[in-house]
Amino acid sequence: MTDASRIAEHMDVIASDGTKIGTVDHLDGPDKIKLAKTTSPDGQHHYIPLTWIDHVDAHVHLNKTSVAAKAGW
């Protein structure tokens, strides 16, 4: 399980293929991240479930490729 306390606003969210898919806006409830719409290609907010997170260091790293993540948000 991901330690949500390590996730901070403005962290890059990186897919498993190395592609940046967005920037953390904030945690939305206990189980998902809301991505900033300013970094979204379509100008919309998107949500990433915490179950998609592989690990958190200086960035949030997902266990999904960018294609899979975008298909699921």
C-alpha positions in Angstrom: 0.0 0.0 0.0 1.2 3.5 -0.9 2.0 5.9 1.9 -0.2 8.8 0.8 1.6 11.2 3.2 4.6 11.1 0.9 2.6 12.6 -2.0 2.8 16.3 -2.3 1.3 19.0 -4.5 3.2 19.8 -7.7 5.0 16.4 -7.8 5.4 14.9 -11.3 3.4 11.7 -12.0 5.5 9.3 -14.1 4.1 6.3 -15.9 6.0 3.0 -15.9 7.2 3.7 -19.4 8.9 6.9 -18.2 6.4 9.3 -19.6 5.2 12.2 -17.4 1.4 12.1 -17.4 0.7 15.0 -15.1 1.4 16.9 -11.9 -0.3 16.3 -8.5 -2.9 18.9 -7.8 -3.9 17.3 -4.4 -5.1 14.1 -2.8 -8.8 13.7 -3.4 -10.1 11.6 -0.6 -8.2 8.7 0.9 -7.7 6.7 -2.3 -6.9 8.9 -5.3 -4.8 11.7 -6.7 -6.3 14.6 -8.6 -4.0 15.8 -11.4 -3.7 19.5 -12.2 -5.6 20.4 -15.3 -2.9 22.9 -16.3 -0.6 20.0 -17.1 -3.2 17.9 -18.8 -3.1 17.7 -22.6 -6.9 18.1 -22.7 -7.1 20.8 -20.0 -9.2 18.6 -17.7 -8.6 17.2 -14.2 -7.9 13.5 -14.1 -7.7 11.1 -11.2 -5.2 8.4 -10.4 -6.1 5.7 -7.9 -3.5 5.1 -5.2 -3.5 1.4 -6.3 -1.8 2.5 -9.5 1.2 3.8 -7.6 4.4 1.7 -7.7 6.5 4.0 -5.4 7.0 7.6 -4.4 10.4 9.4 -4.3 10.8 12.9 -5.7 8.0 11.8 -8.1 5.0 9.6 -8.1 5.8 6.5 -10.1 2.9 4.4 -11.5 2.7 0.7 -12.2 0.9 1.4 -15.5 2.1 2.7 -18.8 1.0 6.1 -20.0 -1.4 4.6 -22.5 -3.0 2.4 -19.8 -3.2 5.2 -17.3 -4.8 7.6 -19.8 -7.3 4.9 -20.8 -8.3 4.4 -17.2 -8.7 7.9 -16.0 
